């Protein structure tokens, strides 16, 4: 029986592969696209890890990428969003109307905004239901919800302004801001990509040095994902995607850069897994900080995308893009479920976020249990995969109806 499982999965995967390969489905950037399968596979994988991490308190969190290095799925999501935007939107900025190209990007930002509002208020409704009907009042004390009861009017203003963001619902506001800036970035970046990247690095450094951030309201402080810092990952992906669309590489492939990137990934793995390495590394960073280097160089701050996180993420992306076997695997039936999730990234992300909030509410009434947690997570992932399959199947049927008769 065990021997037949791989063959059965290959047949199921082949069916999914046919759907995700033969049908120009709508991707997260809202355009029909046939592109590098690695993008869909890795974005699907990032969505899976984001979903698992958004249901905290399970042992399965220990197997997501954040446990094997300094960065996590958020960095991957932002970089691949920039990569996909470069692939999707750069052609019109090269040859088409600048205004039409701009409105196309901003239309996508508008769509993301309404998705963000929808999942925000659905999440509030989920937690209110858990408290009102099931007596799980503690859910109202988490995820940045209490401010709604302390300052209800101000919070109701902050929610649509995106200056008040619920916990685990921070990444779409970042993406929206970055998409609003994308037309200017592409217009200049297609002509002067290196200066644009240099300006992006400078902005990241200035934001960290002076702790610049977009403001929260009514809470004090700034955004959890600071757009002034995280723009560096997005812009790097954007420029790489624009180059890929022309069959080029923005970052050259060299043996030295690959070796350095791989060495950094291995060191980071040892750092997070071996206490002796971590102790030595922290002592080194502490000494550098005392010597005058700022926190965004010597620490692991997520809001300002500190250098250890940033460099680890970029090294990981470079190594993954340089290994030919990964390109081959991404095209196989085994990777088809991840490709399927990745091709419908926005729908899957929005739906998965709502499901994760439901699971958070459920877990507040349950004791931690690996079996129950596994069933809940597997059910949530199966529902997301089912949604992606339905969307792909719908696109296939729509294509068949509009195809000219022979």
N, C-alpha and C positions, 0 to 999 in steps of 0.2 A: 504493500500500500504506500509506504514511504517513497518508493521509487517512482510511483505514478504522480506524486504531487508536483514535482517540477514540470512534468509534461502538461499536467492540467493547468497549472499556473501560466505556462507559456501560451497555451491556447487561449485562455482568458485575456492574457496580456496582448496577444496578437490582435484580438478583437478591439481592445482599447487602442492599440497602436494604430490600427487602420483608421479609427475615428479621429485620433489626434494628428494623423499624418495626412489623410486624404481630404480633410475638411478645413477650410480656412476659418477657424473659429475666432471669436473676438477675444483678444488678450487684455491684460490689465490696463493697457494704454488705449483701448477702445478702437483698435484698427485690425482689419483682417491681416494676418501675418503668417508667412512661412519663414521660419528662421532657425538658427542654430538650436538643436534640440537640447543642448546643455543648459541654455537659459531657462527653458521650461522646467527641466528636471530639477535644477538647483533652486528655482523659485518655489517649485512644489515642495521640495525638501525643507526650505525655510518656512513655508506656511505650516508644515507639519510640526516643526520644532516650536514655532510661535504658539501654536494651539496647545501643545503639551505644556509649555512654560506658562501659559495663561490659565492653567488649572493648577495652582500651586499646591504643594503638600503631598505630591505623589512621588514614589520612588522613580518614576519614569523621567522626571526632570533630570536625574543624574546621567541620562544618556543623550542629552541634547548637546549641541556644540559648545555651549558656554562652559561645560565641564572639562574641555580639552584644550583650552587656550584662553586668550584674553578677550576676544570678541564673541559675539553671539549672533543669533539669527537676525537681529535688528540691523546690524551692519550689512549683512548679506542682502536683506530686503531693500535697503536704501540704495546700495550700489547697483543691484540688478534693476531697480526701478529707473535709475539714471541710464543704465545700459539699454533697457527697453525703450526709453524715451528717445535716446539717440538713434536707435534703429528705426523707430516708427516715424519720427517727426523731421529728422534732418533732411530727407530728400526735398520736401516742399520749401525749406529755407534755402536750398541751393538753386532751385529752378522755378518755383512757383511764386505766387503773390505773397508778399510778406504779411499783409493783413490777414489773408485767408489762413496762412500757416499759423499765425498767432492765435486767431480765434479758435482754431482746431485744438490747440493745446489748452487754452483757457476753458473751452467747453468741457474738456476732460477734468480740469480742476473743479469746475462747477459740479460735475457729477460726483466726484470724490467728496466734495463738501456735503452734498445731500446724503450720501452714504454715511458719512461721519455723524451727521445729525440723527439719522435713522437709528444707527446702532447705539448711539448715546442714549436716546430716549427709550429704546427697547431695553437697554441694560437697566435703566432706572425702573422701568416697569417690572422687570424680572425680580429685582431686589425688593421692590415694594410688595410684590405678590408673595415673596418668601416671608416677609415680615408680617404682612396683614393676614394672610390665610394660613400660614404654617408656623407662625410664632418665632421665626428665625430673625429676631431683631438685630442680632449682631452683624448681619450683612450690611446694615445701614451705617455701620461705624467704620467701614473700609472703603478703599478705592476712591477717596476724595469726595465721598458723598456727604459727610457731615456738614460741610459748608452750606449745603442747600437748606438745612434747618436753622443754621445760625444767621445767614443772610440770604433769605430766599429770593428777594427781588434782584439783588446784585448778582447772585449766582445764575438766575434765569437770563440775565443780560450777558454774563460771561460765557455761558454754554454756546450760544450761536456765534459769539465773537471768537470762539476757540481759545479764549484766555482762561477758561476754566475747563480742564480736561479730566475726565474720570480716569482712574488707574486702569492700565492696560489698553486704553483707547487714545494713546498719545501719538501714534506713528502717522496716521492719516493727516492730522493738521500739519505736521512737518512736510509731508509729501505735497500737500496742497500749496503751501508757501513756495516750495521749490519748483513746482510746475508753473506757478505764476511768473517766476523769474526765468523759466526755460526759454521763451522766445528770444530774450536779449542774450542769454548765454549761447544759444545756437547761432544767432545772427553774427555775433562777434567770434565765437569759438570756431566756427567753420573756416573763418579767415585767419584767425590768430589763436590756434589752440594752446600753444605753449604759454603765451602771456596770460590767457584766461586761467589756465591751471596755476600759474604763478600768483595771480591775484587771489585765487581761491585759497591757496596756502597762506597767503598774507592775511586774509580775512579770518581764517581759522586761528592763526596765531594772535591776532589783535583781539578777537573775541575771548580767547583764553586769558590773555595777559591782563585785560581790563574787565574781565567777567561780564562782557556784553551779552545780552540775551533779550528775547522778546518778553514783554511783561505778562504776568498773570493778573487776573482780576476775577473775583475780589480777593483771592489769596495773595500773599506777598510772594516775591521771588520771580523766577522765570520759567520758561517751558522746560519740561523734562528732557525732550529732544530739542536742543538749541539749534534752530535753523542756521544761525551764523557759524556754527561749528560743523554740523552734519552736512552742510552744503559741499564740503570737500569730497566726501565719498560720492555724493550724487553727481557732482560735476565731473569727477574722474570717470564714473560710469558713463555719463552722457558723452564725453569726448571719445571714450573707447567705443561706444555704440555707433557714433557717427562715423568713425573710421572703419569699423566693421562693415557698415553699410556699403562702403566703397571697396571692400575686400582688402583693407589694410589693418595694421596693428598700430594703435596709438602708443602703447608701451612696447618697445622692441623685445623680442625674445632672445635672451643671451644666456649662456651657460653660467656665467658669474651671477647674474641676477637671480636665476633659478636656484643656484646653490645657496646664496645668501637667504633667500626667502624660505627655502626648505629648512635651513639651519635654524632660523628664527622660530618657525613652527615647532620644530622638535624641542628647542629650548623652552618654549612656552608650555608645551605638553609636560615636560619634566617639572617645570616650575609649579604647575597647578596640581601635579600628582605626587611630587616628592617634597616633603616638608623641609628637608635639608637644602634643596635647591631654592625653594621659596624663601627660606630664611636668609640665605645669602643674597638672593636677588633683592629682597626688600631692604636689606642693609645697604646694598649698593645704591638703590634709588633714594633711600633716606639720606645718604651721604651727599648725593648729587643735589638733593633739595636744600640741604644745609649749606652747600657751596653756592647757592643762589639760583639754581634752575627752577622755573615755576612749576606749579602743580600739574599743569596740562602736559608737561614733559615727563614728569617723574611719578605720576600716579595713574589710577585706572578710572578716573571720573568718566561717567557715561554721558552726562549732560553736555559736557564740553568736548567729548570725543578725544580723550587724552591720548597721547602718542602711543603708549603700549597697545591700546585697543585698536587705534587707527592702523598702526604698522602691522599688527597681527592680521587684521582683516585684509589689508592690501596684499600681504604676503600670501595669505590663503587663496585669494582670488587669482593671483598670478600663477601659483603652482597648479591650481585646478585647471586654469586655461592652457597650461603648457603641456599637460599630460595627454598624449594622443589617445590612450586607452579609454579615457573618460568620455571623449567625443563618441567613440564607438559604443560604449555602454549606454550612453544617453539615448541612442537610437534603437536599443533593443526593447523587446517586449517586457523585460523585467523592469525597465524604468518607465514604462507606459503609465502606470498610475500616478507617478510623480509628475510626468509631463502633462497629464490630464489636469491635475490640480493647478499646475503653473500656468497653463494656457488660459484659465479662467480665474486668474489671481484675485481680481477685485471681488467678484461674487463669492469666491471661496473664503477670502479673508473676512469679508463682512459677515457671511453666514457663520463661519467658524468662530468669530468673535462673540456673536450672540450665543452660540452653543456653549462656548467656554464660560460665559457669564451664568448660564443655566446650571452648568456643572459646578461652578463655584457655590451657587446657592444650594445645590443638592449636597455638596460635600460639607457644608456648614452643619448639616443634620446627621452626618455619618462619621463614624470613627475611621481613621486611616486604615485602609485594607488594600494590599497590592492587587488582590483579585478583583474586588469591586472597582477600584480605581482603573484597572486595566480594561474592564468591561465598559466603563463609562467613556474612557478615552477612545477605545476602539469603535464604540458606537458613534461617537462624534466624528471621528475620521471617516467612517463608512458613510455617514450622512453627507459629508462634504464631497466625498468621491462620487456619491450618487448624484449630487447636484451638478458636479462638473460633467458627468456622463450625460445627464439630461440636457444640459446646455449644448454640449457638443452634438448630441443626437438631433436636437432641434435645429442647429445650424446646418447639419447634413440634410435634413428633410427640406429646409427652406431652400438650400442650394439645388436640390433635386427638382423642386417645384418651379424654380425660375430658370432652369436649364432649358435651352431651345430644343424642341422636338426634332428628332432625326427624320 
